[in-house]
Amino acid sequence: MSIVKVVFFSGSGNTKALAEAVHKGAAKSAESELMEVTGEMIENGRFKNEGFLEKLDKADAIIFGSPTYMGMVSGQMKCFFDGTSQRWFQGAWNSKFAAGFTTSLGLSGDKQSTLSYMATFAFQHGMIWIGCDTPNELFQGKSMEEATNRLSSNTGVMSQVNFGDEYKPTPGDLKTGELLGERVAKYANNK
Ligand SMILES: Cc1cc2nc3c(=O)[nH]c(=O)nc-3n(C[C@H](O)[C@H](O)[C@H](O)COP(=O)(O)O)c2cc1C
């Protein structure tokens, strides 16, 4: 059974809800773990949690999640990504599978920029990026709430969430996340 890690930051819970869905999908066939990046892991602007990174060294696949902040990953996730530079020197994460997901307020909100950055990060490490192949079920007549991949994103999973505690990713967005987790686990198990 392969090892999948779902690494994410979430300020107000939307990305965490999506991370849980991704983890649920991955856990169907792999040993999956949710790993939350927190502000406490960052000291003087540097990600300082070697134990966190060592766990990722053992993973077959890592799925990254972040809210879109100002058209990019959150600062906390960027600190985490920067904290992996020693692994880059060593080529330690070469050929691990990678994938990504993001949430934002705007229908676009520049989420593509966030996912594109995550993919660039993965390519720098020599990781193998797995996109989202889930069809947009709006085209099959499903509602905005229930449709998978309603934002037609293939680089990774996008969820748009309205502002306010009463809003969370739609059931369709969560299903899309779950399917990404399943897909990554399938590839990791067959490598
Ligand atoms: C500092 C900051 C910057 C944000 N920038 C964007 C943005 O560029 N585009 C967008 O659509 N939403 C933006 N948002 C809204 C968040 O992306 C959105 O609320 C997201 O779902 C929050 O995820 P979380 O609950 O996991 O923290 C921003 C929110 C914050 C706090």
Ligand as a Chemical Component Dictionary entry (heavy atoms), coordinates in Angstrom:
data_LIG
# 
_chem_comp.id                   LIG 
_chem_comp.type                 NON-POLYMER 
_chem_comp.pdbx_formal_charge   0 
_chem_comp.three_letter_code    LIG 
# 
loop_
_chem_comp_atom.comp_id 
_chem_comp_atom.atom_id 
_chem_comp_atom.alt_atom_id 
_chem_comp_atom.type_symbol 
_chem_comp_atom.charge 
_chem_comp_atom.model_Cartn_x 
_chem_comp_atom.model_Cartn_y 
_chem_comp_atom.model_Cartn_z 
_chem_comp_atom.pdbx_ordinal 
LIG C1  C1  C 0 -5.141  37.513 2.589  1  
LIG C2  C2  C 0 -6.247  36.967 1.724  2  
LIG C3  C3  C 0 -6.109  37.052 0.358  3  
LIG C4  C4  C 0 -7.106  36.539 -0.484 4  
LIG N1  N1  N 0 -6.927  36.604 -1.831 5  
LIG C5  C5  C 0 -7.881  36.094 -2.644 6  
LIG C6  C6  C 0 -7.705  36.099 -4.064 7  
LIG O1  O1  O 0 -6.691  36.517 -4.598 8  
LIG N2  N2  N 0 -8.721  35.620 -4.828 9  
LIG C7  C7  C 0 -9.898  35.155 -4.292 10 
LIG O2  O2  O 0 -10.797 34.797 -5.024 11 
LIG N3  N3  N 0 -10.051 35.073 -2.941 12 
LIG C8  C8  C 0 -9.084  35.515 -2.119 13 
LIG N4  N4  N 0 -9.221  35.426 -0.762 14 
LIG C9  C9  C 0 -10.351 34.643 -0.214 15 
LIG C10 C10 C 0 -9.885  33.216 0.152  16 
LIG O3  O3  O 0 -9.170  32.629 -0.915 17 
LIG C11 C11 C 0 -11.079 32.308 0.471  18 
LIG O4  O4  O 0 -11.851 32.865 1.486  19 
LIG C12 C12 C 0 -10.588 30.912 0.805  20 
LIG O5  O5  O 0 -11.627 29.984 0.610  21 
LIG C13 C13 C 0 -10.078 30.836 2.239  22 
LIG O6  O6  O 0 -9.665  29.514 2.511  23 
LIG P1  P1  P 0 -9.485  28.966 3.977  24 
LIG O7  O7  O 0 -10.847 28.973 4.637  25 
LIG O8  O8  O 0 -8.940  27.614 3.829  26 
LIG O9  O9  O 0 -8.545  29.909 4.671  27 
LIG C14 C14 C 0 -8.252  35.935 0.087  28 
LIG C15 C15 C 0 -8.386  35.863 1.478  29 
LIG C16 C16 C 0 -7.391  36.373 2.289  30 
LIG C17 C17 C 0 -7.532  36.245 3.793  31 
# 
loop_
_chem_comp_bond.comp_id 
_chem_comp_bond.atom_id_1 
_chem_comp_bond.atom_id_2 
_chem_comp_bond.value_order 
_chem_comp_bond.pdbx_ordinal 
LIG C1  C2  SING 1  
LIG C2  C3  SING 2  
LIG C2  C16 DOUB 3  
LIG C3  C4  DOUB 4  
LIG C4  N1  SING 5  
LIG C4  C14 SING 6  
LIG N1  C5  DOUB 7  
LIG C5  C6  SING 8  
LIG C5  C8  SING 9  
LIG C6  O1  DOUB 10 
LIG C6  N2  SING 11 
LIG N2  C7  SING 12 
LIG C7  O2  DOUB 13 
LIG C7  N3  SING 14 
LIG N3  C8  DOUB 15 
LIG C8  N4  SING 16 
LIG N4  C9  SING 17 
LIG N4  C14 SING 18 
LIG C9  C10 SING 19 
LIG C10 O3  SING 20 
LIG C10 C11 SING 21 
LIG C11 O4  SING 22 
LIG C11 C12 SING 23 
LIG C12 O5  SING 24 
LIG C12 C13 SING 25 
LIG C13 O6  SING 26 
LIG O6  P1  SING 27 
LIG P1  O7  DOUB 28 
LIG P1  O8  SING 29 
LIG P1  O9  SING 30 
LIG C14 C15 DOUB 31 
LIG C15 C16 SING 32 
LIG C16 C17 SING 33 
# 
